[in-house]
């Protein structure tokens, strides 16, 4: 099969197109003929081995695929940290979800990582309540585009989106944000309060890191919550001062998607399965949509990673392993 492989860690230059033997599923795993693989910012961390889960070489990157199984099921799946950039992939049965009729490849892949992440951030990490103000950083990205829509559906009082360009800010507004501001604002604390009518904000979803995180934390209202789920700037925020949290009764939460597969849910099996069931239903009901961000062939994979790293993209990016 054709695949993208890494034999040394680094930037986009380490991504190589190769021929590899077909993977063989172990017990409890599923072999999937891949129609599309998802491209995520986290994949750039995989390539340089700066991801939360440490990688080993040689490595086929990619953590999510959509395709068909040997018995004809159409599924979307999370691989075991890697293996998605290929014509065939294996995934644990636990992280393989049947795709309902009417849900296309783009949407299925938008939901399994970005959609589930947005659901978890709002439902579990911040426990968003109707009427609250919600800040969505990187609102034109994969998680952001879903988070804006979910916050709107669930009754947010004011949705403040941040993005780096006029086009991205317009996209966030079209999806339901009430106001969109420049993510490069020198004083994010002041910018967020101004966007919220001079008031501090209730909820912040942040995957930027650095000064954006530091200044967003200061912008929280009493009992405000900041959910931290990534570090796109590759700059660590300042250590959280627990004493400072007391000043405004604020909360900082971290979120990593794999943990949702370990938390049990009485009706759906795991928290991740509950999230996917609800997200699929919202799509089928016409209440939630995926935002296409572009599709790349195998020969364009380095360009895809360059685009991800430069933050030039919006919406969901796909890899077509057939070209």
C-alpha positions as CSV (number, residue, x, y, z in Angstrom):
1,X,0.0,0.0,0.0
2,X,1.0,3.6,-0.4
3,X,1.7,5.5,2.8
4,X,3.4,8.5,4.3
5,X,6.3,7.5,6.6
6,X,8.7,9.3,8.9
7,X,12.1,7.8,9.7
8,X,13.4,10.9,11.5
9,X,11.7,13.6,13.5
10,X,11.5,17.1,12.2
11,X,9.4,19.5,10.0
12,X,7.4,18.8,6.8
13,X,10.6,17.8,5.1
14,X,10.7,14.4,7.0
15,X,7.4,13.2,5.4
16,X,8.2,10.6,2.7
17,X,5.8,8.8,0.4
18,X,6.6,5.1,0.4
19,X,5.2,1.6,-0.3
20,X,4.6,-0.5,2.8
21,X,3.1,-3.9,3.5
22,X,-0.6,-3.8,4.4
23,X,-1.2,-3.6,8.1
24,X,-2.5,-6.7,9.9
25,X,-5.2,-6.1,12.6
26,X,-4.6,-7.7,15.9
27,X,-7.3,-9.1,18.1
28,X,-9.8,-6.3,18.9
29,X,-8.7,-4.2,15.9
30,X,-10.4,-3.4,12.6
31,X,-8.7,-3.1,9.1
32,X,-10.1,-0.1,7.2
33,X,-9.7,0.7,3.5
34,X,-9.2,4.4,3.8
35,X,-11.2,6.8,1.6
36,X,-10.0,9.9,3.5
37,X,-7.7,10.6,6.4
38,X,-8.0,13.7,8.6
39,X,-5.2,16.2,8.8
40,X,-4.8,17.9,12.2
41,X,-2.5,20.4,13.7
42,X,-1.5,17.7,16.2
43,X,0.0,15.8,13.3
44,X,2.7,18.4,13.1
45,X,3.6,17.7,16.7
46,X,3.7,14.0,15.9
47,X,6.2,14.7,13.1
48,X,8.6,16.5,15.4
49,X,7.8,14.2,18.5
50,X,6.5,17.1,20.6
51,X,3.0,15.5,21.0
52,X,1.6,14.5,24.4
53,X,2.0,10.8,23.4
54,X,5.6,10.1,22.6
55,X,6.2,8.7,19.1
56,X,8.5,5.9,17.9
57,X,10.2,5.5,14.5
58,X,9.5,4.5,11.8
59,X,6.1,6.2,11.9
60,X,3.1,6.6,9.6
61,X,1.4,9.8,11.0
62,X,-2.3,10.4,11.2
63,X,-4.8,9.6,13.9
64,X,-8.1,9.5,12.1
65,X,-9.6,7.8,9.0
66,X,-12.9,7.2,7.3
67,X,-13.5,4.3,5.0
68,X,-14.9,0.8,4.7
69,X,-14.2,-2.5,6.6
70,X,-13.9,-5.9,5.0
71,X,-17.6,-6.7,5.8
72,X,-18.7,-3.5,4.1
73,X,-19.3,-1.2,7.1
74,X,-18.7,2.5,6.5
75,X,-16.8,3.7,9.6
76,X,-14.8,6.6,11.0
77,X,-12.1,5.7,13.4
78,X,-9.3,6.9,15.6
79,X,-6.1,4.9,15.0
80,X,-3.7,4.1,17.8
81,X,-1.9,7.5,17.7
82,X,-0.7,6.9,14.2
83,X,-1.1,5.0,10.9
84,X,-3.8,7.1,9.2
85,X,-1.8,8.5,6.3
86,X,-2.1,5.4,4.2
87,X,-4.4,3.5,1.9
88,X,-5.2,1.0,4.6
89,X,-5.1,1.5,8.4
90,X,-6.0,-0.5,11.5
91,X,-7.9,0.9,14.5
92,X,-9.2,-0.5,17.8
93,X,-12.8,-1.6,17.6
94,X,-13.4,0.7,20.6
95,X,-12.5,3.8,18.6
96,X,-14.3,2.8,15.4
97,X,-17.8,4.3,14.8
98,X,-20.4,3.4,12.2
99,X,-21.2,6.4,10.0
100,X,-24.9,7.1,9.7
101,X,-26.5,7.6,6.3
102,X,-26.4,11.2,5.1
103,X,-23.0,11.9,6.8
104,X,-20.2,12.4,4.3
105,X,-16.5,11.7,4.7
106,X,-15.7,15.4,5.5
107,X,-18.3,15.6,8.2
108,X,-17.4,12.2,9.8
109,X,-13.8,13.2,10.1
110,X,-14.7,16.7,11.4
111,X,-16.6,15.1,14.2
112,X,-14.4,12.4,15.5
113,X,-11.6,14.7,16.8
114,X,-12.6,18.3,16.3
115,X,-16.3,17.8,17.0
116,X,-15.8,15.5,20.0
117,X,-13.2,17.9,21.4
118,X,-15.6,20.9,21.1
119,X,-18.4,18.8,22.7
120,X,-16.1,17.8,25.6
121,X,-14.8,21.4,26.1
122,X,-18.2,22.8,26.4
123,X,-20.1,20.0,28.1
124,X,-17.5,18.6,30.5
125,X,-14.4,20.9,30.8
126,X,-16.3,24.2,31.2
127,X,-19.9,23.0,31.8
128,X,-21.2,25.9,29.7
129,X,-24.6,27.2,30.8
130,X,-27.2,29.1,28.7
131,X,-26.7,32.8,28.8
132,X,-23.0,32.7,29.4
133,X,-20.4,34.4,27.3
134,X,-18.1,32.1,25.4
135,X,-14.7,32.9,23.9
136,X,-13.6,30.6,21.1
137,X,-9.9,31.1,20.1
138,X,-8.9,30.0,16.6
139,X,-12.6,30.0,15.8
140,X,-12.0,29.3,12.1
141,X,-10.1,26.1,12.8
142,X,-11.5,22.6,13.0
143,X,-12.4,22.7,16.7
144,X,-13.4,26.3,16.6
145,X,-15.9,26.1,13.8
146,X,-17.7,23.3,15.6
147,X,-17.4,25.0,19.0
148,X,-19.0,28.2,17.7
149,X,-22.0,26.2,16.4
150,X,-22.4,24.1,19.5
151,X,-22.2,27.1,21.8
152,X,-24.9,28.8,19.7
153,X,-27.1,25.7,19.8
154,X,-26.8,25.4,23.5
155,X,-27.8,28.9,24.3
156,X,-24.6,30.9,24.8
157,X,-25.4,34.5,25.7
158,X,-22.5,36.0,23.6
159,X,-20.0,34.2,21.5
160,X,-16.7,36.0,21.0
161,X,-14.5,34.5,18.3
162,X,-10.9,35.2,17.6
163,X,-9.1,34.7,14.3
164,X,-6.2,36.1,12.4
165,X,-7.7,37.4,9.2
166,X,-10.8,39.1,7.9
167,X,-11.9,36.0,6.0
168,X,-11.6,33.8,9.1
169,X,-13.4,36.3,11.3
170,X,-16.2,36.5,8.7
171,X,-16.5,32.7,8.7
172,X,-16.9,32.7,12.5
173,X,-19.6,35.3,12.3
174,X,-21.4,33.3,9.6
175,X,-21.3,30.2,11.9
176,X,-23.0,32.1,14.8
177,X,-20.4,34.1,16.6
178,X,-21.7,37.5,17.9
179,X,-18.4,39.3,17.5
180,X,-15.1,38.4,16.0
181,X,-11.8,40.0,17.0
182,X,-8.2,39.8,15.8
183,X,-6.3,37.0,17.5
184,X,-3.1,39.1,17.3
185,X,-4.4,41.8,19.7
186,X,-1.6,43.1,21.8
187,X,-3.8,43.1,24.9
188,X,-6.1,40.2,24.7
189,X,-7.6,40.8,28.2
190,X,-8.8,44.3,27.1
191,X,-10.0,43.0,23.7
192,X,-12.1,40.3,25.2
193,X,-13.7,42.6,27.8
194,X,-14.4,45.2,25.1
195,X,-16.0,42.5,22.9
196,X,-18.2,41.5,25.9
197,X,-19.5,45.0,26.5
198,X,-16.9,45.9,29.1
199,X,-17.6,42.7,31.2
200,X,-15.3,39.8,32.0
201,X,-16.1,36.6,30.2
202,X,-17.5,33.3,31.5
203,X,-15.9,30.6,29.3
204,X,-12.7,30.5,27.2
205,X,-11.7,27.7,24.9
206,X,-8.0,28.0,24.2
207,X,-5.5,26.0,22.2
208,X,-3.0,28.8,21.5
209,X,-0.8,29.0,24.5
210,X,1.7,31.8,25.4
211,X,0.4,35.3,26.0
212,X,-3.1,34.5,24.6
213,X,-3.6,32.0,27.5
214,X,-2.1,34.2,30.1
215,X,-4.3,37.2,29.1
216,X,-7.4,35.2,28.6
217,X,-7.2,33.9,32.1
218,X,-7.1,37.4,33.5
219,X,-10.2,38.2,31.5
220,X,-12.3,35.6,33.3
221,X,-15.3,36.7,35.4
222,X,-16.0,35.3,38.8
223,X,-16.6,31.5,38.4
224,X,-15.3,31.8,34.9
225,X,-13.6,28.7,33.3
226,X,-10.7,28.4,30.8
227,X,-10.3,25.1,29.0
228,X,-6.8,24.5,27.7
229,X,-6.5,21.9,25.0
230,X,-3.4,22.7,22.8
231,X,-0.4,25.0,22.3
232,X,-0.5,26.0,18.6
233,X,1.9,28.9,19.3
234,X,4.4,26.4,20.7
235,X,4.8,28.8,23.6
236,X,4.0,27.7,27.1
237,X,1.7,29.9,29.2
238,X,2.9,31.1,32.6
239,X,2.5,28.6,35.5
240,X,-1.0,29.0,37.0
241,X,-0.9,30.8,40.4
242,X,-3.5,28.9,42.5
243,X,-3.7,31.9,44.8
244,X,-4.7,34.1,41.9
245,X,-7.5,31.8,41.0
246,X,-9.1,32.6,44.3
247,X,-9.3,36.3,43.5
248,X,-12.1,35.7,40.9
249,X,-13.1,32.1,41.8
250,X,-11.9,31.0,38.4
251,X,-11.1,27.6,37.0
252,X,-8.5,26.3,34.6
253,X,-9.1,22.8,33.0
254,X,-7.0,20.7,30.7
255,X,-8.5,18.4,28.1
256,X,-7.0,15.6,26.0
257,X,-9.4,13.6,23.9
258,X,-8.1,10.0,24.6
259,X,-9.3,10.3,28.1
260,X,-12.9,10.4,26.9
261,X,-12.4,6.8,25.8
262,X,-11.6,5.7,29.3
263,X,-14.5,7.4,31.1
264,X,-17.6,5.2,31.1
265,X,-21.1,6.4,30.1
266,X,-24.0,4.3,31.2
267,X,-26.0,4.6,28.0
268,X,-23.3,4.8,25.3
269,X,-20.3,2.9,26.7
270,X,-17.8,5.7,26.9
271,X,-18.0,9.5,27.0
272,X,-16.5,9.6,23.5
273,X,-19.4,7.4,22.2
274,X,-21.9,9.7,23.9
275,X,-20.3,12.7,22.2
276,X,-20.3,11.1,18.8
277,X,-23.9,9.9,19.1
278,X,-25.1,13.4,19.9
279,X,-22.9,15.0,17.2
280,X,-24.1,12.6,14.5
281,X,-27.7,13.3,15.4
282,X,-27.2,17.1,15.2
283,X,-25.7,16.6,11.7
284,X,-28.6,14.3,10.5
285,X,-31.1,16.9,11.9
286,X,-29.4,19.6,9.9
287,X,-28.3,21.6,13.0
288,X,-24.5,21.2,12.7
289,X,-22.3,21.3,9.6
290,X,-18.6,20.7,8.8
291,X,-16.5,23.4,7.2
292,X,-14.3,22.2,4.4
293,X,-10.7,23.4,4.6
294,X,-9.1,21.7,1.6
295,X,-8.0,18.3,0.4
296,X,-4.5,17.2,-0.4
297,X,-3.1,14.2,-2.3
298,X,-0.2,12.0,-1.0
299,X,2.3,14.0,-3.0
300,X,1.1,17.2,-1.4
301,X,1.5,16.1,2.2
302,X,4.5,18.4,2.9
303,X,2.5,21.4,1.7
304,X,-0.4,20.3,3.9
305,X,1.9,20.4,7.0
306,X,3.4,23.7,6.0
307,X,-0.1,25.1,5.7
308,X,-1.1,23.7,9.1
309,X,2.0,25.1,10.8
310,X,1.6,28.5,9.3
311,X,-2.0,28.7,10.4
312,X,-3.1,29.5,6.8
313,X,-6.0,27.0,7.0
314,X,-9.6,27.1,8.1
315,X,-12.1,24.3,8.6
316,X,-11.3,20.6,8.2
317,X,-8.4,19.4,6.1
318,X,-8.4,16.0,4.4
319,X,-5.8,13.6,2.8
320,X,-6.9,11.6,-0.2
321,X,-4.7,8.5,-0.2
322,X,-5.8,7.5,-3.7
323,X,-3.9,10.4,-5.3
